[in-house]
Amino acid sequence: MRILVIEDSIDIAEAIDAKLSRAGHHVTLAEDGISGEELAIHGEFDVVVLDINLPGRSGFDVMAHMRGRNSPTPVLVITARNQLDDKISLLDLGADDYIVKPFDIGELEARLRAVTRRHQGLSKSLIRVGPLEVDMSARAAQIAGRPLELGRREFEVLEMLAAHAGSTVSKDRLYVKLFGHDDVGTPNAVELLVSRVRKKLESGDVEIVTHRGAGYVLRSKAGTVT
């Protein structure tokens, strides 16, 4: 997942960054509400972690402006125990979930996965496309019972395509998921990664189809997605 963390406590932000980065996620940190809001609205993130008390602009304002600009990105709010009443207002503004300080970062990661699954219309972390199984929680995949050996970015390609199986995912969308806005990836790197994943799927009844000028579609040759 590509995660934006808007949190002014350096200790908390760095702890979240370290844990989630070790788990294979891409984490971007923002220390104030103004820069965080700009990233949340104009960036391409799978989910936003938003603290309530922020310098420059409060979490309430960030949340309101995101939804006012029709940003669909799911948001998980960080709240202190004495701010529990505030969670109602934030949920009403469009937040998707909340977690109370102090919290276990493992629980935070689990909640983030759940929020993104709901946002994608998925009720579970396991996606099946024909003989292919992609476990987003374990970050692992297998085809016809055989584990697939995938690099981190190869898995992210497969994860994105599996979450939208049967639909076209644009190269630009894959690029942002893989490399963000500040990395040094190229469109050719996306093509190379898709090609690698395609080869690893060749032995099964599932394929990645290229739609020239549009993007890529992961599909079962039998048409089964669950």
Secondary structure by P-SEA (a helix, b strand, c coil): cbbbbbcccaaaaaaaaaaaaaabbbbbbbccaaaaaaaaacccccccccccccccccaaaaaaaaaaacccbbbbbbbccccccaaaaaaaacccccccccccaaaaaaaaaaaaaaaacccccccccccbbbbccccccccccccccccaaaaaaaaaaaaaccccccaaaaaaacccccccccaaaaaaaaaaaaaaaccccbbbbbcccbbbbbbbcccccc
